[in-house]
Amino acid sequence: MAVVPGYLSGKEPSMASEDQIRFKSKVDLVGPLMPGIEDRCQNWTGTFDAAGYPKFWLNGNSTTAQRAAIIISGTALSRGQSVISICGNRACVRRNHLVVGRLADAHMLSYRGRTPVGAGDIALMRTMVATGEGSFRDLVGQYELSAEVLEGIISL
């Protein structure tokens, strides 16, 4: 595997303006409306790998389109951090549908995970925090999610 500038510091490389234009040309801005999510997904129309994940060529390496969307937004990613789609739509690259978390968070939010978190759970989490019925700390423990991912879910 080639060494990519920026990985030596543990951070993702930034995206050049040409890459941003190429990325945006591969996004359908009017994707599906997923259960429990207030705004429509923005689906990737570029290439996908054999497992069905959207892929983007960046700085000489293939990366997920979701990871590229995070980089475009200016969010710093460390190697080993996962980009998680809150809407559950694998093709979605809409920035506010994506949160950065741990691999364990990705598994918990997966519909194939051990204890899946679905649209109903997401709505319940928001309601509990909004009404004061549950604390942020309680939800982190109950769903075994990192605070960063839970914050992303509630603010979505």
Legacy VTK file of the C-alpha trace (Angstrom):
# vtk DataFile Version 3.0
C-alpha trace
ASCII
DATASET POLYDATA
POINTS 156 float
0.000 0.000 0.000
1.315 3.403 -0.951
2.102 5.988 1.687
-0.400 8.825 1.426
0.625 12.346 2.452
-1.042 13.169 5.742
-1.160 9.607 7.091
2.196 10.025 8.771
0.560 12.427 11.215
-2.387 10.075 11.692
-4.764 12.453 9.893
-6.524 12.027 6.558
-5.180 14.051 3.629
-7.229 17.058 2.569
-9.164 17.022 -0.675
-8.092 19.205 -3.613
-10.741 21.324 -5.341
-10.601 19.079 -8.445
-11.391 16.081 -6.232
-14.267 17.970 -4.622
-15.760 18.768 -8.040
-15.352 15.159 -9.144
-16.901 13.939 -5.877
-19.915 16.256 -6.101
-20.552 15.202 -9.709
-21.211 11.671 -8.431
-23.911 12.587 -5.901
-27.683 12.453 -6.449
-29.003 15.275 -4.257
-32.565 13.922 -4.180
-32.208 10.465 -2.683
-34.711 8.513 -0.628
-36.309 9.658 2.602
-35.375 7.091 5.249
-37.616 6.245 8.241
-36.888 8.419 11.263
-34.775 10.898 9.254
-36.142 14.354 8.459
-34.209 15.144 5.271
-33.528 13.098 2.149
-30.382 11.097 1.603
-27.884 12.174 -1.024
-26.928 8.971 -2.781
-23.608 8.099 -4.344
-23.841 7.403 -8.095
-20.174 6.510 -8.601
-18.561 3.109 -8.202
-19.218 0.562 -5.446
-17.044 -2.255 -4.166
-18.092 -5.916 -4.150
-19.630 -5.525 -0.671
-21.827 -2.639 -1.859
-19.906 0.256 -0.290
-19.521 3.451 -2.360
-15.905 4.080 -3.345
-13.958 7.196 -4.305
-10.403 7.521 -5.607
-8.534 10.080 -3.475
-4.806 10.858 -3.487
-3.955 7.622 -5.286
-5.987 5.385 -2.965
-9.500 4.024 -2.912
-11.550 5.164 0.087
-15.226 5.056 0.954
-17.323 7.871 -0.450
-18.605 8.546 3.087
-15.059 9.090 4.311
-14.445 11.433 1.378
-17.633 13.365 2.283
-16.284 13.876 5.805
-12.941 15.083 4.422
-14.717 17.549 2.087
-16.540 19.018 5.092
-13.208 19.807 6.723
-13.617 17.341 9.580
-10.324 15.793 10.665
-10.264 12.002 10.725
-7.670 9.891 12.419
-6.691 6.538 11.045
-8.903 3.921 12.662
-11.935 6.163 13.057
-15.069 4.937 11.309
-17.545 7.008 9.333
-21.049 5.852 10.182
-24.238 6.449 8.234
-26.982 7.291 10.734
-29.731 6.927 8.131
-28.782 3.300 7.465
-28.494 3.928 3.717
-25.156 2.537 2.598
-25.145 4.751 -0.528
-25.823 8.013 1.375
-23.036 10.615 1.473
-25.077 13.494 2.921
-22.797 15.114 5.505
-25.387 15.506 8.247
-26.299 11.807 7.897
-22.701 10.832 8.676
-20.927 10.793 12.026
-17.407 9.847 13.020
-17.059 7.164 15.633
-15.501 3.881 16.619
-15.796 0.592 14.788
-17.915 -0.629 17.722
-20.360 2.235 17.051
-20.613 1.184 13.423
-21.478 -2.352 14.485
-24.116 -1.170 16.950
-25.774 1.001 14.286
-25.626 -1.757 11.693
-28.852 -3.489 10.847
-26.825 -6.707 10.869
-25.231 -5.933 14.226
-25.693 -7.803 17.485
-28.035 -5.162 18.910
-29.189 -3.074 15.958
-30.230 0.520 16.457
-33.046 1.317 14.047
-35.154 4.338 13.140
-37.472 3.734 16.121
-34.515 3.754 18.518
-33.208 6.972 16.984
-36.607 8.675 17.401
-36.809 7.398 20.990
-33.311 8.708 21.798
-34.216 12.173 20.516
-37.504 12.223 22.429
-35.910 11.069 25.668
-33.238 13.764 25.553
-35.678 16.499 24.429
-38.206 15.743 27.177
-35.654 15.024 29.883
-36.948 11.453 30.312
-33.438 10.129 29.822
-30.002 11.593 30.184
-27.365 11.651 27.520
-25.170 9.542 29.790
-27.910 6.918 30.238
-28.341 6.590 26.481
-24.600 6.197 25.903
-24.598 3.298 28.351
-27.861 1.740 27.190
-26.965 1.687 23.497
-23.214 1.199 23.985
-22.444 4.073 21.613
-19.744 6.706 21.935
-20.831 10.172 23.039
-19.791 11.602 19.633
-22.053 9.230 17.713
-24.986 9.721 20.081
-24.611 13.479 19.734
-24.681 13.060 15.938
-27.846 10.962 16.142
-29.674 13.413 18.389
-28.692 16.479 16.364
-29.619 14.910 13.012
LINES 1 157
156 0 1 2 3 4 5 6 7 8 9 10 11 12 13 14 15 16 17 18 19 20 21 22 23 24 25 26 27 28 29 30 31 32 33 34 35 36 37 38 39 40 41 42 43 44 45 46 47 48 49 50 51 52 53 54 55 56 57 58 59 60 61 62 63 64 65 66 67 68 69 70 71 72 73 74 75 76 77 78 79 80 81 82 83 84 85 86 87 88 89 90 91 92 93 94 95 96 97 98 99 100 101 102 103 104 105 106 107 108 109 110 111 112 113 114 115 116 117 118 119 120 121 122 123 124 125 126 127 128 129 130 131 132 133 134 135 136 137 138 139 140 141 142 143 144 145 146 147 148 149 150 151 152 153 154 155
